[in-house]
Amino acid sequence: MVELRVHDDTLEVEVCGLHKVWALRGRLRIPLAAIAGVRRLPSDAISGWWKGWRMPGTHLPGVIVAGTYYKDREKHFWDVRNPECAVEIELVGSEWNRLYLEVADPEGAMGLLRDHATH
């Protein structure tokens, strides 16, 4: 799970607890100007085996997807165990193309991101 915070013109994504180990990353900083869209993640998002080339990260189909993945010429960051509590953030002009994040309050997170997105 992650915590989302907005500071000035930056979204801070703090990876919490053991998820830091699984994702091999503790924090991401994303310019708010890069946020192009946000939506709920489908409930079957972590089923199946192919999320892209994992570099580095953890993937146990149906259990967890965490870390950096390259797929279709895009760079994605995943940290999802429970897709029912996850959002997908589409980015432009950032190091990342998409973030798939499990959060405590998906509706609240989507509201926060929509309020601060400049696209």
MMTF fields as JSON, N, C-alpha, C and O atoms, coordinates in Angstrom:
{
  "mmtfVersion": "1.0.0",
  "mmtfProducer": "UNKNOWN",
  "numBonds": 475,
  "numAtoms": 476,
  "numGroups": 119,
  "numChains": 1,
  "numModels": 1,
  "chainsPerModel": [1],
  "groupsPerChain": [119],
  "chainIdList": ["A"],
  "bondAtomList": [4, 2, 8, 6, 12, 10, 16, 14, 20, 18, 24, 22, 28, 26, 32, 30, 36, 34, 40, 38, 44, 42, 48, 46, 52, 50, 56, 54, 60, 58, 64, 62, 68, 66, 72, 70, 76, 74, 80, 78, 84, 82, 88, 86, 92, 90, 96, 94, 100, 98, 104, 102, 108, 106, 112, 110, 116, 114, 120, 118, 124, 122, 128, 126, 132, 130, 136, 134, 140, 138, 144, 142, 148, 146, 152, 150, 156, 154, 160, 158, 164, 162, 168, 166, 172, 170, 176, 174, 180, 178, 184, 182, 188, 186, 192, 190, 196, 194, 200, 198, 204, 202, 208, 206, 212, 210, 216, 214, 220, 218, 224, 222, 228, 226, 232, 230, 236, 234, 240, 238, 244, 242, 248, 246, 252, 250, 256, 254, 260, 258, 264, 262, 268, 266, 272, 270, 276, 274, 280, 278, 284, 282, 288, 286, 292, 290, 296, 294, 300, 298, 304, 302, 308, 306, 312, 310, 316, 314, 320, 318, 324, 322, 328, 326, 332, 330, 336, 334, 340, 338, 344, 342, 348, 346, 352, 350, 356, 354, 360, 358, 364, 362, 368, 366, 372, 370, 376, 374, 380, 378, 384, 382, 388, 386, 392, 390, 396, 394, 400, 398, 404, 402, 408, 406, 412, 410, 416, 414, 420, 418, 424, 422, 428, 426, 432, 430, 436, 434, 440, 438, 444, 442, 448, 446, 452, 450, 456, 454, 460, 458, 464, 462, 468, 466, 472, 470],
  "bondOrderList": [1, 1, 1, 1, 1, 1, 1, 1, 1, 1, 1, 1, 1, 1, 1, 1, 1, 1, 1, 1, 1, 1, 1, 1, 1, 1, 1, 1, 1, 1, 1, 1, 1, 1, 1, 1, 1, 1, 1, 1, 1, 1, 1, 1, 1, 1, 1, 1, 1, 1, 1, 1, 1, 1, 1, 1, 1, 1, 1, 1, 1, 1, 1, 1, 1, 1, 1, 1, 1, 1, 1, 1, 1, 1, 1, 1, 1, 1, 1, 1, 1, 1, 1, 1, 1, 1, 1, 1, 1, 1, 1, 1, 1, 1, 1, 1, 1, 1, 1, 1, 1, 1, 1, 1, 1, 1, 1, 1, 1, 1, 1, 1, 1, 1, 1, 1, 1, 1],
  "groupList": [{"groupName": "MET", "atomNameList": ["N", "CA", "C", "O"], "elementList": ["N", "C", "C", "O"], "formalChargeList": [0, 0, 0, 0], "bondAtomList": [1, 0, 2, 1, 3, 2], "bondOrderList": [1, 1, 2], "singleLetterCode": "M", "chemCompType": "L-PEPTIDE LINKING"}, {"groupName": "VAL", "atomNameList": ["N", "CA", "C", "O"], "elementList": ["N", "C", "C", "O"], "formalChargeList": [0, 0, 0, 0], "bondAtomList": [1, 0, 2, 1, 3, 2], "bondOrderList": [1, 1, 2], "singleLetterCode": "V", "chemCompType": "L-PEPTIDE LINKING"}, {"groupName": "GLU", "atomNameList": ["N", "CA", "C", "O"], "elementList": ["N", "C", "C", "O"], "formalChargeList": [0, 0, 0, 0], "bondAtomList": [1, 0, 2, 1, 3, 2], "bondOrderList": [1, 1, 2], "singleLetterCode": "E", "chemCompType": "L-PEPTIDE LINKING"}, {"groupName": "LEU", "atomNameList": ["N", "CA", "C", "O"], "elementList": ["N", "C", "C", "O"], "formalChargeList": [0, 0, 0, 0], "bondAtomList": [1, 0, 2, 1, 3, 2], "bondOrderList": [1, 1, 2], "singleLetterCode": "L", "chemCompType": "L-PEPTIDE LINKING"}, {"groupName": "ARG", "atomNameList": ["N", "CA", "C", "O"], "elementList": ["N", "C", "C", "O"], "formalChargeList": [0, 0, 0, 0], "bondAtomList": [1, 0, 2, 1, 3, 2], "bondOrderList": [1, 1, 2], "singleLetterCode": "R", "chemCompType": "L-PEPTIDE LINKING"}, {"groupName": "HIS", "atomNameList": ["N", "CA", "C", "O"], "elementList": ["N", "C", "C", "O"], "formalChargeList": [0, 0, 0, 0], "bondAtomList": [1, 0, 2, 1, 3, 2], "bondOrderList": [1, 1, 2], "singleLetterCode": "H", "chemCompType": "L-PEPTIDE LINKING"}, {"groupName": "ASP", "atomNameList": ["N", "CA", "C", "O"], "elementList": ["N", "C", "C", "O"], "formalChargeList": [0, 0, 0, 0], "bondAtomList": [1, 0, 2, 1, 3, 2], "bondOrderList": [1, 1, 2], "singleLetterCode": "D", "chemCompType": "L-PEPTIDE LINKING"}, {"groupName": "THR", "atomNameList": ["N", "CA", "C", "O"], "elementList": ["N", "C", "C", "O"], "formalChargeList": [0, 0, 0, 0], "bondAtomList": [1, 0, 2, 1, 3, 2], "bondOrderList": [1, 1, 2], "singleLetterCode": "T", "chemCompType": "L-PEPTIDE LINKING"}, {"groupName": "CYS", "atomNameList": ["N", "CA", "C", "O"], "elementList": ["N", "C", "C", "O"], "formalChargeList": [0, 0, 0, 0], "bondAtomList": [1, 0, 2, 1, 3, 2], "bondOrderList": [1, 1, 2], "singleLetterCode": "C", "chemCompType": "L-PEPTIDE LINKING"}, {"groupName": "GLY", "atomNameList": ["N", "CA", "C", "O"], "elementList": ["N", "C", "C", "O"], "formalChargeList": [0, 0, 0, 0], "bondAtomList": [1, 0, 2, 1, 3, 2], "bondOrderList": [1, 1, 2], "singleLetterCode": "G", "chemCompType": "PEPTIDE LINKING"}, {"groupName": "LYS", "atomNameList": ["N", "CA", "C", "O"], "elementList": ["N", "C", "C", "O"], "formalChargeList": [0, 0, 0, 0], "bondAtomList": [1, 0, 2, 1, 3, 2], "bondOrderList": [1, 1, 2], "singleLetterCode": "K", "chemCompType": "L-PEPTIDE LINKING"}, {"groupName": "TRP", "atomNameList": ["N", "CA", "C", "O"], "elementList": ["N", "C", "C", "O"], "formalChargeList": [0, 0, 0, 0], "bondAtomList": [1, 0, 2, 1, 3, 2], "bondOrderList": [1, 1, 2], "singleLetterCode": "W", "chemCompType": "L-PEPTIDE LINKING"}, {"groupName": "ALA", "atomNameList": ["N", "CA", "C", "O"], "elementList": ["N", "C", "C", "O"], "formalChargeList": [0, 0, 0, 0], "bondAtomList": [1, 0, 2, 1, 3, 2], "bondOrderList": [1, 1, 2], "singleLetterCode": "A", "chemCompType": "L-PEPTIDE LINKING"}, {"groupName": "ILE", "atomNameList": ["N", "CA", "C", "O"], "elementList": ["N", "C", "C", "O"], "formalChargeList": [0, 0, 0, 0], "bondAtomList": [1, 0, 2, 1, 3, 2], "bondOrderList": [1, 1, 2], "singleLetterCode": "I", "chemCompType": "L-PEPTIDE LINKING"}, {"groupName": "PRO", "atomNameList": ["N", "CA", "C", "O"], "elementList": ["N", "C", "C", "O"], "formalChargeList": [0, 0, 0, 0], "bondAtomList": [1, 0, 2, 1, 3, 2], "bondOrderList": [1, 1, 2], "singleLetterCode": "P", "chemCompType": "L-PEPTIDE LINKING"}, {"groupName": "SER", "atomNameList": ["N", "CA", "C", "O"], "elementList": ["N", "C", "C", "O"], "formalChargeList": [0, 0, 0, 0], "bondAtomList": [1, 0, 2, 1, 3, 2], "bondOrderList": [1, 1, 2], "singleLetterCode": "S", "chemCompType": "L-PEPTIDE LINKING"}, {"groupName": "TYR", "atomNameList": ["N", "CA", "C", "O"], "elementList": ["N", "C", "C", "O"], "formalChargeList": [0, 0, 0, 0], "bondAtomList": [1, 0, 2, 1, 3, 2], "bondOrderList": [1, 1, 2], "singleLetterCode": "Y", "chemCompType": "L-PEPTIDE LINKING"}, {"groupName": "PHE", "atomNameList": ["N", "CA", "C", "O"], "elementList": ["N", "C", "C", "O"], "formalChargeList": [0, 0, 0, 0], "bondAtomList": [1, 0, 2, 1, 3, 2], "bondOrderList": [1, 1, 2], "singleLetterCode": "F", "chemCompType": "L-PEPTIDE LINKING"}, {"groupName": "ASN", "atomNameList": ["N", "CA", "C", "O"], "elementList": ["N", "C", "C", "O"], "formalChargeList": [0, 0, 0, 0], "bondAtomList": [1, 0, 2, 1, 3, 2], "bondOrderList": [1, 1, 2], "singleLetterCode": "N", "chemCompType": "L-PEPTIDE LINKING"}],
  "groupTypeList": [0, 1, 2, 3, 4, 1, 5, 6, 6, 7, 3, 2, 1, 2, 1, 8, 9, 3, 5, 10, 1, 11, 12, 3, 4, 9, 4, 3, 4, 13, 14, 3, 12, 12, 13, 12, 9, 1, 4, 4, 3, 14, 15, 6, 12, 13, 15, 9, 11, 11, 10, 9, 11, 4, 0, 14, 9, 7, 5, 3, 14, 9, 1, 13, 1, 12, 9, 7, 16, 16, 10, 6, 4, 2, 10, 5, 17, 11, 6, 1, 4, 18, 14, 2, 8, 12, 1, 2, 13, 2, 3, 1, 9, 15, 2, 11, 18, 4, 3, 16, 3, 2, 1, 12, 6, 14, 2, 9, 12, 0, 9, 3, 3, 4, 6, 5, 12, 7, 5],
  "groupIdList": [1, 2, 3, 4, 5, 6, 7, 8, 9, 10, 11, 12, 13, 14, 15, 16, 17, 18, 19, 20, 21, 22, 23, 24, 25, 26, 27, 28, 29, 30, 31, 32, 33, 34, 35, 36, 37, 38, 39, 40, 41, 42, 43, 44, 45, 46, 47, 48, 49, 50, 51, 52, 53, 54, 55, 56, 57, 58, 59, 60, 61, 62, 63, 64, 65, 66, 67, 68, 69, 70, 71, 72, 73, 74, 75, 76, 77, 78, 79, 80, 81, 82, 83, 84, 85, 86, 87, 88, 89, 90, 91, 92, 93, 94, 95, 96, 97, 98, 99, 100, 101, 102, 103, 104, 105, 106, 107, 108, 109, 110, 111, 112, 113, 114, 115, 116, 117, 118, 119],
  "secStructList": [7, 3, 3, 3, 3, 3, 3, 6, 6, 3, 3, 3, 3, 3, 3, 7, 6, 6, 2, 2, 2, 2, 2, 6, 7, 1, 3, 3, 3, 3, 3, 4, 4, 4, 3, 3, 3, 3, 3, 3, 7, 7, 6, 6, 6, 6, 7, 1, 1, 7, 1, 1, 3, 3, 3, 3, 3, 3, 3, 3, 6, 6, 6, 3, 3, 3, 3, 3, 3, 3, 3, 6, 6, 3, 3, 3, 3, 3, 3, 3, 1, 7, 4, 4, 4, 3, 3, 3, 3, 3, 3, 1, 1, 1, 1, 7, 1, 3, 3, 3, 3, 3, 7, 1, 7, 2, 2, 2, 2, 2, 2, 2, 2, 2, 2, 2, 7, 7, 7],
  "xCoordList": [0.842, 0.0, 0.89, 2.025, 0.336, 1.071, 0.24, -0.977, 0.923, 0.277, 0.608, 1.745, -0.397, -0.224, -0.277, -1.152, 0.675, 0.705, 1.062, 1.843, 0.475, 0.791, 1.567, 1.116, 2.748, 3.584, 3.933, 4.6, 3.468, 3.696, 3.211, 2.008, 4.107, 3.715, 4.109, 4.323, 4.203, 4.683, 3.753, 3.28, 3.502, 2.818, 3.885, 4.761, 3.824, 4.742, 3.999, 2.934, 4.584, 4.041, 4.974, 6.109, 4.498, 5.291, 4.87, 3.727, 5.792, 5.526, 5.693, 6.715, 4.684, 4.636, 4.995, 4.747, 5.582, 5.824, 6.621, 7.574, 6.208, 6.899, 6.786, 7.537, 5.859, 5.727, 7.018, 7.319, 7.788, 9.084, 10.006, 10.745, 9.958, 10.79, 10.319, 11.131, 9.008, 8.46, 8.649, 8.941, 8.482, 8.592, 10.03, 10.347, 10.894, 12.287, 12.399, 13.279, 11.478, 11.473, 10.655, 9.651, 11.084, 10.396, 9.565, 8.589, 9.929, 9.231, 9.362, 10.394, 8.295, 8.295, 7.873, 7.038, 8.436, 8.023, 7.633, 8.422, 6.394, 5.826, 5.352, 4.628, 5.739, 5.198, 3.682, 3.2, 2.939, 1.488, 1.1, 0.072, 1.915, 1.642, 1.681, 1.16, 2.276, 2.367, 1.112, 0.95, 0.228, -0.96, -1.965, -2.504, -2.212, -3.139, -4.504, -5.504, -4.555, -5.824, -5.67, -4.567, -6.811, -6.821, -8.138, -9.189, -8.073, -9.273, -9.08, -7.959, -10.171, -10.097, -9.481, -9.682, -8.739, -8.143, -9.188, -9.915, -9.294, -10.24, -9.924, -8.764, -10.95, -10.774, -9.901, -9.369, -9.742, -8.91, -7.505, -6.805, -7.093, -5.842, -4.591, -3.623, -4.562, -3.325, -3.384, -2.426, -4.507, -4.54, -3.775, -3.511, -3.434, -2.633, -1.159, -0.79, -0.342, 1.087, 1.877, 2.965, 1.407, 2.25, 1.884, 0.832, 2.736, 2.592, 3.674, 3.662, 4.588, 5.707, 7.012, 7.025, 8.103, 9.427, 9.664, 9.659, 9.869, 10.039, 11.494, 12.397, 11.722, 13.095, 13.177, 13.052, 13.357, 13.166, 11.776, 11.071, 11.394, 10.097, 9.696, 10.501, 8.424, 7.856, 6.537, 5.736, 6.308, 5.023, 4.653, 5.304, 3.585, 2.97, 1.548, 0.731, 1.208, -0.11, -1.251, -1.305, -2.155, -3.297, -2.994, -3.901, -1.712, -1.318, -0.766, -1.269, 0.258, 0.882, 1.61, 2.17, 1.581, 2.424, 3.053, 2.344, 4.378, 5.067, 6.393, 7.099, 6.718, 8.004, 7.868, 6.797, 8.966, 9.064, 8.896, 9.519, 8.042, 7.765, 7.817, 7.405, 8.331, 8.364, 7.46, 7.627, 6.485, 5.534, 5.094, 4.755, 5.1, 4.649, 5.35, 4.722, 6.654, 7.49, 7.129, 7.41, 6.507, 6.167, 6.807, 7.106, 7.01, 7.553, 6.436, 5.867, 6.133, 5.048, 5.596, 6.597, 4.924, 5.218, 3.969, 2.879, 4.138, 3.044, 3.311, 4.447, 2.256, 2.251, 0.808, 0.078, 0.411, -0.975, -1.027, -0.465, -1.715, -2.101, -3.603, -4.093, -4.336, -5.79, -6.283, -6.365, -6.613, -7.019, -8.318, -8.581, -9.125, -10.353, -10.041, -10.9, -8.821, -8.399, -7.315, -6.486, -7.314, -6.216, -6.7, -7.842, -5.79, -6.044, -4.934, -3.818, -5.27, -4.3, -4.15, -5.139, -2.905, -2.624, -1.867, -0.791, -2.43, -1.79, -0.961, -1.432, 0.28, 1.206, 1.726, 1.827, 2.055, 2.719, 3.898, 3.818, 4.98, 6.148, 6.838, 7.474, 6.722, 7.322, 8.238, 8.215, 9.026, 9.862, 8.983, 9.384, 7.785, 6.844, 5.709, 5.374, 5.112, 3.939, 2.641, 1.605, 2.716, 1.542, 1.98, 3.021, 1.145, 1.329, 0.082, -1.04, 0.28, -0.813, -0.599, 0.337, -1.482, -1.211, -2.394, -3.532, -2.119, -3.12, -3.081, -2.024, -4.244, -4.363, -5.473, -6.315, -5.473, -6.49, -7.872, -8.87, -7.946, -9.217, -9.137, -8.734, -9.514, -9.389, -10.173, -9.667, -11.392, -12.188, -11.547, -11.513, -11.041, -10.346, -9.084, -8.786, -8.339, -7.113, -7.428, -6.734, -8.482, -8.845, -9.279, -8.944, -10.016, -10.41, -9.213, -9.139, -8.267, -7.044, -6.294, -5.864, -6.136, -5.364, -6.1, -5.478, -7.398, -8.167, -8.154, -8.114, -8.186, -8.152, -6.831, -6.796, -5.747, -4.424, -3.845, -2.843, -4.469, -3.962, -4.142, -5.146, -3.183, -3.249, -3.609, -3.797, -3.714, -4.093, -5.579, -6.09],
  "yCoordList": [-1.174, 0.0, 1.24, 1.22, 2.313, 3.572, 4.68, 4.566, 5.743, 6.976, 8.048, 8.155, 8.845, 9.921, 11.257, 11.49, 12.14, 13.489, 14.463, 14.147, 15.649, 16.711, 17.786, 18.304, 18.122, 19.205, 20.115, 19.71, 21.356, 22.341, 21.792, 21.602, 21.537, 21.057, 19.595, 19.168, 18.828, 17.446, 16.49, 16.785, 15.344, 14.235, 13.337, 12.859, 13.101, 12.165, 10.865, 10.845, 9.787, 8.446, 7.745, 7.418, 7.514, 6.86, 5.396, 5.09, 4.498, 3.059, 2.649, 2.943, 1.965, 1.683, 0.235, -0.682, 0.052, -1.272, -2.206, -1.8, -3.473, -4.493, -4.265, -4.852, -3.421, -3.125, -2.516, -2.671, -1.821, -1.287, -2.411, -2.268, -3.527, -4.683, -5.284, -5.571, -5.478, -6.098, -5.216, -5.713, -3.898, -2.97, -2.518, -1.971, -2.75, -2.318, -0.809, -0.33, -0.081, 1.372, 1.91, 1.314, 3.035, 3.613, 4.832, 5.115, 5.563, 6.819, 7.174, 6.936, 7.746, 8.318, 9.778, 10.118, 10.625, 12.031, 12.307, 12.131, 12.744, 12.959, 14.41, 14.874, 15.131, 16.486, 16.419, 15.594, 17.272, 17.284, 17.553, 17.069, 18.314, 18.62, 17.374, 17.399, 16.299, 15.066, 14.201, 13.277, 14.478, 13.637, 13.923, 15.026, 12.91, 13.046, 12.437, 12.821, 11.495, 10.863, 9.908, 9.473, 9.585, 8.639, 7.873, 8.442, 6.581, 5.748, 4.597, 4.314, 3.934, 2.741, 1.612, 1.525, 0.761, -0.399, -1.508, -1.702, -2.24, -3.352, -4.412, -4.597, -5.104, -6.081, -7.268, -7.952, -7.526, -8.647, -8.211, -8.95, -7.026, -6.421, -7.212, -7.155, -7.949, -8.655, -10.129, -10.865, -10.571, -11.949, -12.001, -10.967, -13.171, -13.301, -13.123, -12.617, -13.531, -13.56, -12.436, -12.125, -11.809, -10.87, -9.42, -8.94, -8.741, -7.308, -6.525, -5.294, -7.224, -6.609, -7.167, -8.072, -6.618, -7.032, -6.412, -5.189, -7.229, -6.782, -6.398, -7.214, -5.138, -4.658, -3.553, -2.4, -3.749, -4.94, -4.914, -3.907, -6.024, -6.082, -7.487, -8.417, -7.623, -8.879, -9.107, -8.184, -10.351, -10.681, -12.116, -13.064, -12.248, -13.546, -13.417, -12.774, -14.014, -13.814, -14.066, -15.096, -13.096, -13.177, -12.796, -12.749, -12.52, -12.195, -10.773, -9.97, -10.455, -9.13, -8.826, -9.709, -7.554, -7.011, -5.758, -4.845, -5.714, -4.565, -4.349, -5.301, -3.087, -2.755, -2.094, -1.617, -2.073, -1.424, -2.455, -3.517, -2.124, -3.012, -2.22, -1.061, -2.858, -2.26, -3.075, -4.285, -2.378, -3.065, -2.11, -0.957, -2.594, -1.794, -0.438, 0.593, -0.462, 0.751, 1.783, 2.971, 1.326, 2.196, 1.688, 0.501, 2.606, 2.27, 2.438, 3.519, 1.338, 1.316, 1.045, 0.347, 1.608, 1.26, 0.647, 1.212, -0.527, -1.253, -1.379, -1.582, -1.257, -1.681, -2.029, -1.216, -3.259, -3.683, -5.114, -6.031, -5.285, -6.61, -6.775, -7.845, -5.714, -5.744, -4.773, -3.572, -5.265, -4.363, -3.606, -2.577, -4.096, -3.389, -2.019, -1.137, -1.841, -0.582, 0.117, 0.833, -0.081, 0.438, 1.416, 1.361, 2.312, 3.284, 3.181, 2.748, 3.587, 3.698, 5.168, 5.863, 5.65, 7.053, 7.083, 6.497, 7.761, 7.919, 9.199, 10.244, 9.106, 10.242, 10.568, 9.69, 11.839, 12.276, 13.159, 13.945, 13.026, 13.861, 13.559, 14.438, 12.332, 11.915, 10.721, 10.119, 10.395, 9.184, 7.945, 6.982, 7.971, 6.848, 7.17, 8.337, 6.129, 6.307, 6.006, 6.621, 5.044, 4.669, 4.216, 3.582, 4.565, 4.086, 3.285, 3.742, 2.095, 1.262, 1.138, 0.476, 1.788, 1.949, 1.523, 1.92, 0.715, 0.379, 1.452, 1.759, 2.011, 3.084, 2.734, 1.881, 3.383, 3.113, 3.576, 2.928, 4.69, 5.267, 5.621, 6.733, 4.699, 4.971, 6.194, 6.972, 6.371, 7.53, 8.832, 9.811, 8.847, 10.022, 10.319, 11.479, 9.276, 9.456, 10.01, 10.902, 9.478, 9.986, 11.448, 12.241, 11.81, 13.208, 14.112, 15.184, 13.688, 14.46, 14.686, 15.803, 13.64, 13.749, 14.592, 15.389, 14.429, 15.245, 16.714, 17.589, 16.993, 18.383, 19.062, 20.27, 18.296, 18.888, 18.686, 19.308, 17.827, 17.583, 18.838, 19.539, 19.115, 20.296, 19.961, 20.873, 18.682, 18.293, 18.25, 17.943],
  "zCoordList": [0.0, 0.0, 0.0, 0.476, -0.548, -0.591, 0.056, 0.197, 0.441, 0.882, -0.136, -0.597, -0.486, -1.448, -0.726, 0.109, -1.057, -0.501, -1.616, -2.513, -1.542, -2.496, -1.763, -0.741, -2.292, -1.77, -2.932, -3.884, -2.835, -3.884, -5.225, -5.406, -6.156, -7.483, -7.705, -8.839, -6.605, -6.688, -5.948, -4.85, -6.568, -5.909, -5.321, -6.043, -4.025, -3.378, -3.121, -2.504, -3.607, -3.406, -2.431, -2.778, -1.211, -0.167, -0.094, 0.246, -0.411, -0.331, 1.126, 1.746, 1.674, 3.109, 3.45, 2.668, 4.629, 5.208, 4.32, 3.655, 4.322, 3.536, 2.038, 1.259, 1.635, 0.212, -0.335, -1.519, 0.52, 0.092, -0.359, -1.333, 0.356, 0.007, -1.304, -2.183, -1.445, -2.655, -3.883, -4.97, -3.709, -4.834, -5.078, -6.135, -4.095, -4.164, -4.394, -5.109, -3.764, -3.859, -2.695, -2.305, -2.143, -1.003, -1.328, -0.633, -2.375, -2.664, -4.139, -4.767, -4.671, -6.013, -5.894, -5.055, -6.716, -6.797, -8.241, -9.169, -8.398, -9.728, -9.829, -8.949, -10.876, -11.065, -11.274, -12.05, -10.594, -10.764, -12.216, -12.689, -12.911, -14.317, -15.195, -16.31, -14.726, -15.512, -15.422, -16.219, -14.475, -14.283, -15.389, -15.487, -16.224, -17.349, -17.037, -17.643, -16.101, -15.777, -14.618, -14.287, -13.998, -12.891, -12.933, -13.229, -12.635, -12.622, -11.653, -11.232, -11.301, -10.462, -11.28, -12.491, -10.609, -11.249, -11.316, -10.342, -12.417, -12.492, -11.439, -11.07, -10.958, -9.878, -10.275, -9.401, -11.562, -12.006, -12.418, -13.11, -12.003, -12.473, -12.129, -12.888, -11.021, -10.682, -11.045, -10.808, -11.623, -12.102, -13.425, -14.039, -13.842, -15.058, -14.754, -13.695, -15.664, -15.356, -16.011, -15.524, -17.076, -17.809, -17.506, -17.927, -16.789, -16.524, -17.254, -17.255, -17.862, -18.561, -18.029, -17.194, -18.52, -18.047, -16.68, -16.544, -15.687, -14.3, -14.066, -14.256, -13.649, -13.466, -12.432, -12.845, -11.228, -10.409, -9.788, -9.858, -9.183, -8.542, -8.157, -8.192, -7.786, -7.314, -8.029, -8.179, -8.476, -9.093, -8.774, -9.214, -7.993, -7.739, -8.246, -7.587, -9.416, -10.016, -9.029, -8.357, -8.967, -8.07, -6.635, -5.804, -6.322, -4.948, -4.849, -4.063, -5.636, -5.578, -6.882, -7.532, -7.237, -8.303, -7.705, -7.284, -7.668, -7.072, -7.787, -8.118, -8.018, -8.61, -9.964, -10.337, -10.688, -11.987, -13.095, -13.076, -14.06, -15.186, -16.481, -16.53, -17.535, -18.865, -19.767, -19.918, -20.373, -21.247, -22.346, -22.079, -23.584, -24.731, -24.794, -25.037, -24.573, -24.626, -23.569, -23.727, -22.498, -21.383, -20.102, -19.966, -19.168, -17.853, -16.829, -16.677, -16.126, -15.154, -13.765, -13.604, -12.756, -11.37, -10.775, -10.865, -10.158, -9.518, -8.022, -7.593, -7.248, -5.845, -5.49, -4.923, -5.837, -5.656, -5.138, -5.737, -4.01, -3.501, -3.608, -3.97, -3.292, -3.329, -4.397, -4.139, -5.59, -6.668, -6.372, -6.993, -5.442, -5.067, -4.453, -4.436, -3.952, -3.317, -4.132, -3.571, -5.443, -6.253, -7.317, -7.772, -7.697, -8.756, -9.798, -9.508, -11.004, -12.093, -12.413, -12.645, -12.426, -12.74, -14.058, -14.18, -15.033, -16.327, -16.3, -15.851, -16.787, -16.749, -18.141, -18.998, -18.359, -19.588, -19.209, -18.265, -19.942, -19.686, -18.374, -17.794, -17.896, -16.637, -16.886, -17.96, -15.902, -15.974, -16.147, -16.801, -15.56, -15.59, -16.55, -16.752, -17.145, -17.989, -17.236, -17.489, -16.303, -15.512, -14.123, -13.948, -13.141, -11.775, -11.411, -11.628, -10.861, -10.375, -8.866, -8.417, -8.081, -6.658, -5.801, -6.055, -4.79, -3.792, -2.707, -2.157, -2.412, -1.422, -0.43, -0.713, 0.718, 1.743, 1.29, 1.606, 0.553, 0.131, -1.356, -1.699, -2.242, -3.679, -4.153, -4.961, -3.665, -4.09, -3.624, -4.37, -2.395, -1.883, -2.669, -2.954, -3.022, -3.803, -5.182, -5.671, -5.817, -7.139, -7.056, -7.936, -6.015, -5.835, -5.643, -6.243, -4.805, -4.567, -5.87, -6.156, -6.653, -7.889, -8.924, -9.626, -9.026, -9.981, -9.581, -10.446, -8.294, -7.833, -8.165, -8.399, -8.187, -8.386, -9.795, -10.147, -10.59, -11.945, -12.788, -12.663, -13.633, -14.482, -15.913, -16.718, -16.265, -17.636, -17.775, -18.852]
}
